[in-house]
Amino acid sequence: MKILITGGNGFLANSFKTYIDGDYYGKDMLDVTSANCIRNLPIYDVLIHTATGTPDINKNLPLLFSKAKKIFAFTSKQGTFLNWKRSGPIEYGLEKLTLNFLAYRHNIENNNAQIFEPGHMETTEQYDQIAGKFSAVYSDWKFEKNMIYDLSADRYIAY
């Protein structure tokens, strides 16, 4: 199985390396803000999208999604439950919210994308726990619901 992991130098992707054999592409290997770089990618069996959300990345998500048979996109609570009362960087939450929207829209037509909410992670142990949980389910995943899957709670979350 040919697997592409975006955000390949991030904490979550580094935890996946223990469990999943694939092409781990960080910014130094794949510029997901460049449509030309994405066009040159081969077709993968699985895309695990862990790259940080930015407007330039999100505008290329439909093209990136076209490069995989199965898509798993990782969001965050800031994008899933944008808390308007909290202070902090709202841009990140908006970009993850955009990721959720684009994956949801893609899935309506293609039925091959799943958004995962990993829960709060700060320590290496927390990242490793989520990587282990994900690695146990992704290869046999059934794309049955166009909803966010809360990996830490093992349940779906409605939009």
N, C-alpha and C positions, 0 to 999 in steps of 0.2 A: 504494500500500500504506500503510495507516494503522498507525503504530508508536508504542508507548508505552515510554519508558525511565524506570524508577523510579530513585531515587538520582541524579536528573538534575544535581545540583551536585557530585557526587563526581568523583574523579580518572578513573576508568574511563569514566564517562558523558561527561565532558568530552572524552576522547580519541575517543569514538564520534562526536562532533559533526562531525569531519572526514570521516567515512565514511557516516554514516547520518542520513537526514532523518526526524525524528520529533518527538513531543511529549516533551520532556525535563522531567519533573516531579520537583523536589526537594521537601523538606519544606514549603517556602513555597507550592508549587502544589498538592500532593496529600498529604494526611495518610493514609498507608497504615496508620496505627494506628486509623483511624476507618472502621468498616463503612459508615456513611452516606456518607462521601466516595467510597468505592469503588463503592457501589451507583449513584452518579450518573455514573459513567464510561460512555462508550459502549463498544461492542464494538470491539476492535482486531484487526487481522490478526496483529500480532506484539506480544508483551510481552517486553521485555528487562529482567529484574529484577536491578538492581545495588545496590538499597538495602541498607544495613547491617541485619544480623539483630538483632531484639529480640523478646522474647516477645509484645509487642503487635502487631508487624508480622506475626509468624508465625501468630498466631491468625486473621488475616484473609487469609492466603495462599490458602485454597481459594476465597474470594470473588473475590480479585484474579485468580486463574488462570481463573475463569469468564468473565472479561472479554476473553479473547484466544483466537484460533484456533490460534496457535503460541506456545509459551512457552519462553524461554531464561532460566534462572536461574543466576546466578554465585555460586559457593561459594568456599571458600578451603581451603588445606591444613589449617588449624586445624579445619575442619569435616569434611574428608574423611579426614584422618589425625590425629585428635585425639591429640596427643603428651602423654601423662600425665606424662612425666618432666620436661618443660620447665616452668619457672616462667612466669608471665605471666597475662593475663586469660583464664580458662577460660570465662567467660560467652560471649564472642564465638564461640569454637569450638563450644560447645553450641548456640548459636542457629543457626549455619551447619549443624551436624549435623541440627538440626530441619528447616531448609529442605530439606536433602537428602532427609530422610524424607518430607516433605510432597509434594515434587515427584515422588519415586519412586512414592508411593501414588497421586497424581493420574494419573500416566502409565500405571499398570496399567489403568485404566478408559478413559482418553481418548487415549492414544498421541499426545500433542501437546506434550510437555514434554521439555526436555533440560537437564541440569545441566552447566555448564562450570566446570572448574577452570582458572583463568588462569595459575597459577604465581606465583612471587614477583615482585612489582612494587614498585619504589621510585622510579624515575626517570621523568620524562616520556617518555623514549625507550622504556622498557619498557611503559608504559601504551599508547603509540601503536602499538608492535609488536603487542601483543595485540589492540587495537582493529582494526588492519588485518587480522590473521588471522581474527578473528571476522567482520568485514564481508565477507570473501571466501567464507564458507561458510553464513551463516545463512539467506539467502533460498532456497537450494536444499536445505536440510538435510532429510535423511530420518530419521524417528524410528524407527530400526531396533532399537536396544538400550536397555534401561532401565538404563543405566550412566552414570557420570560420564565426561565427555569431557575429557581433559587437553589443553587447547588449546596449551600451550607444547610438549608432546611429541608432539602429533598422534596420540593413542591413547586408547582407552577404559580406564577404571579400574573394576574390579569393586568393589561395595560391601563 
